[in-house]
Amino acid sequence: MTTPDKDIKTILETTRTIALIGASSKPERPAHRVMKFLMAQGYDVYPVNPGLAGTELLGREVYQTLSDIPVEIDMVDIFRNPDSVGPIVEEAIKKPVKTVWMQLGVINEAAANAARAAGLQVVMDHCPAIEIPRLGLKKT
């Protein structure tokens, strides 16, 4: 199920806090570049990576899980293998968050359907760092 541009635009305009699942400390990785881009756009980004938990990434504390983040999260941006998305969505539903965003190539219909059934918005197989300038939302 494709998310219409008007819905993507609304999500990106109303989102303030983002948990970036699969954050990377390696500058050459897409997760690192997208986190840096989102922060430059004014979003409050919380990196999540169990292997980096307790360290800092781009000046932000890295969390082990989504549940460990001590603030409300609007959107979960997932940089993980599609097979790993189910438990992340379950955690997002419990947190709760407003939007589950699966990155380019991250397609998991069952997880998307579970998120929708719980009332969450879902964007799948898109990247906010591409969508923001494409939709004319770029702040910088």
Phi, psi and omega in degrees: 000118182276137177275125180297150180306320182298324178288319177299317180299314179299316179301310183292329179282332183261346179286136176241320183244136183229130169264120181260104184274124183094026179304147182233143176273355182269115184303335181280350182277141178305322181299323179291313181296320180291320178300314180299317179298312181298320178296319179295336178276357177099002177283149176267103189255132179245109180286141178233121177197110182306325181288341181248002185308136179090350177262182176246145177226119184052038177081006181245141176296137178266134181256152180287318181222165175301319181297336181284344182289124189277010180233168175291141180243131178278317187223140173253119180256115191256116172251070180219166175300138181308327180292343181267357188286326183309304180297329178294317179295319177302317178294321179296322179294320181287329187304310347267161174243171181266326187224137170252121181243118178258129185294173177309130179082354179262100183233118177217094184299320181297316178294319178298316180295321178296318179296315179298318180298332179272001177092009179273151171280148182228132170236130184229140177064038176224162176234126180299332179289342174268318185292323182302306178291324180300322181268005178074028182260358184302127183270338184267000000 
